[in-house]
Amino acid sequence: MGLVSAVLLSSVSRTAMADEAPKPTAPVPAVLAQKAELRSLDRQYEFIGRVEALEKVDLRARVKGFLGPRLFKDGEDVKQGRILFTIEREPFEADVAQKKAQVASAEATRTFAKQQLDRANELRQSNSSAISEAKVDERIAELAKADAALMEAQAALKDAEINLSYTEIKSPLDGRIGRPSVSPGNLVSPESGVLATVVAEDPVQVLFPVTQRDLLEHRKRSGASGKMTVKVKLADGSLYDEIGQIDFLDVQVNPKTDGQIVRAMMPNPNETLTDGQTVRVVIVQEATSKVVAIPKSAIAVDQSGAYVFIVNDKNVVTQRRVKLGPEKGGQIAIPEGLSENELVVVQGHQRVRNGVTVSVQMATPPKTEQSVSKP
């Protein structure tokens, strides 16, 4: 019994000592944090737009005839007044010559009628009985008829000369011409359709629809908003070098989309933009005041909304509800809920909760300020 008692006492003693030994403490969670900063953040909007030439002309034949040699290269820049196509001139030159002959004949008839009237008037003045009043009236009528015939012949000549001028199809504007749709030697007429198209590509207009909501928001901000810059994003995602300017808002709203067409004029010196091209229109509205901004990674969201974790001077974490503003490029504006220089957790949210003490490592803030887009 003595041995058994000793063993039991020894076991109880070891158990009591184990209970009295200090328990290991949990490691302090490590987080990455950054201070909220005041920044001048631009507001950015993007819309789908389409490039349209400011001036575009379809060249068509205005008279019937065989098409002559082509006087341009496909895609060539052409000047206003340059001859691009010709239609055989001989039939129209012959028609002009014929009409000139008819004018000459009408002028001769008119001259004769005038002489006859002058003689009748002389006889009437010298001897009233030598010629009747009716004969004088007849001579007056013949002169009037000759005048009308001359005017008709002159009008026919003018029409023939106009038709002759149509045998030279000229560019009505400075621009670039596309490929022709009809080859030389074919018979063309006004019903033949478009021979080629000339497009003025500098500047171009970019048309894009804007919803009524966006327009109302812009008008509310227009009184205090900064300068507005219009740029174009190309198909590969790159920004076009030139800066545009909005100069027109359509007078009607599309009832199907509740949007209005806005026009931006864009310089196009290198012909990068092409008629019919689809682009993204980027409108940046410069900020006139600074707002509190933090990295987007600092934001967490639950059923109650967005929140962040704030770290105080004792490294204790506190959950804070915030209101989100526009964001872009990893930065987000916080119009309500944060103050400048407050320390927010940007990495390690899953390891912390409200009231927990943390080990803080400072994150490196971005060197440049990022513009923001509408949420």
Secondary structure, DSSP 8 states (H G I E B T S, - for coil): -HHHHHHHHHHHHHHHHHHHS--------EEEEEE-EEE---EEEEEEEEEEEEEEEEEE-SS-EEB----S-TT-EE-TT-EEEEB--HHHHHHHHHHHHHHHHHHHHHHHHHHHHHHHHHHHHH-TTTS-HHHHHHHHHHHHHHHHHHHHHHHHHHHHHHHHHTTEEE-SSSEEE---SS-TT-EE-GGG-EEEEEEEEEEEEEEEEEEHHHHHHHHHHTTT---EEEEEE-TTS-B-SS-BEEEEE-SS-BTTTTEEEEEEEE--TT--S-TT-EEEEEEEE--SS-EEEEEGGG-EEETTEEEEEEE-TTSBEEEEE-B---EETTEEE-SBS--TT-EEEEE-GGG--TT-B-EEEE----SS---EE--
